[in-house]
Amino acid sequence: MRLAILLISLLFPALAGAAASYQLLTPRYISVPGGESQDVSIRLLDAAGRPSAGEVVEFNNDVCGAFAGSPNPYVADVKTDANGVATVHFTASNPPGITCWIRMIATGVSAVVDVLTYRLSESAVLTSTSPVEPRPGRQYTLRVTPAWAIYSLKNVDVTARVVRGTIGAALNATTLNTGDQGFADFVVTPDDAIGSYSIEVSYRTKTATYSVTAPANPWQDMWWTGGNENGWGLSIVQHRDQLFTVIYAYDVAGKPTWYVMSGGSWDASGKVFTGAAYAPKGSFFQGYDASKFSIGAPVGMMRLTFLGANRATLNYTLDGRDGYKEIERDEFAVPDSGGLRGVGDMWWAGAAQNGWGIAILQQYRGLFIVLYTYDANGAPTWYYMPAGSWSDDSTYGGRICRSTSSPWVGVPYDPAKFQSTDVGSFRLRFSGDNATFDYTLEGHGGTIPVSRTPF
């Protein structure tokens, strides 16, 4: 047996030192501009995982560039050094514009690096965000993709910097590598304020700017005090500098009621909005009788103080009782691809039915909808549609709920008393500034044309 082993080692000496594995020291995918160079390296290892020195590695490419110091520009034989490393100096053809491979072949080993040769002058820097429409003061991802034609540039460095406007933002890094995926994701954390800024991104000599502008209606949203007071909320719809605010709360018996601040004024700082509060009387929205609508005298006041992009305080006096709440935006929708036109607004059935309406708040593709109307006794009441889905880009539908809970005005709110009951279904079909509201609700059903409320 020992003689047989000896004969094999004498007849095939190369096999004794053959590499058993390898490590690519160059990325699997590289992008090299025409006429520029990059080293391509591989390390060979023996069966024990030690560097395999003195082995010949053949480098070859399919006519997309040249290997320095080789008689044949497309083929080069290189011996591994004491660290088991073989390196070749590759220069991309010029003019470039080809995808190709650099193959590395040794006894027992075969590896490949994919190469894109391209014109640097024709490259560009592309940007996109996730979510598509970042919300004020909320962290988001800015994806930077350097590209040539349809190809992204892999394993290249890109940089980013914030150009401060009325506000600024922080980045998780200033330089990132695009890696094998061909893009770099920067995490952006804007200041907790409403304003504008830009992010300048660069690859080599190519630069692009992603600009963030202050939203036209920065305070429009559904607001609440958080899950610790689940069951009540406050909608703000904004037109220009005017706010239409409705508190959806509960009376002393725990029945749903609402208070509206349909207008008001800002203080000199532009952060505090104050107006009169009303608790109108009217009739149920189906077969609405406008003659029964009475807005009445103010029942108090509301004051909203905005502390940042997503935080505010609510001071109120309602029915002779004072109260204070710390509120924040209700993040009710999951960030997604977006792509739908905005339908968030206050909607009504026209001046002939003044007194009731539908508040629609939109985040990404998600809608939170509240129908504010009147009960059989003419007292304010409301229903809510907390979730639904789009059947197409203009039709949204879901369930309608009614709730009861703890008294709210001037007393501590008890969320343990919150109860929600499914009482019907709805469908909204949007067409520009108009829509059709189809519903079934507590034994009633119908279709009502609605439109955006001017104020």
Secondary structure by P-SEA (a helix, b strand, c coil): caaaaaaaaaacccccccccccccccccbbbbcccbbbbbbbbbbccccccccbbbbbbbccccccccccccccbbbbbbccccbbbbbbbcccccbbbbbbbbbcccbbbbbbbbbbccccbbbbbbcccccccccbbbbbbbbbcccccccccbbbbbbbbcccccccccccccccccccbbbbbbbcccccccbbbbbbcccbbbbbbbccccccccccccccccccccbbbbbbcccccccccccccccccccccccccccccccccbbbbbbbbcccccccccccccccccccccbbbbbbcccccbbbbbccccccccccccccccccccccccccccccccccccccccbbbbbbcccbbbbbbbbcccccccccccccccccccccbbbbbbbbbccccccccccccccbbbbbcccbbbbbcccbbbbbbccccccbbbbbccccc
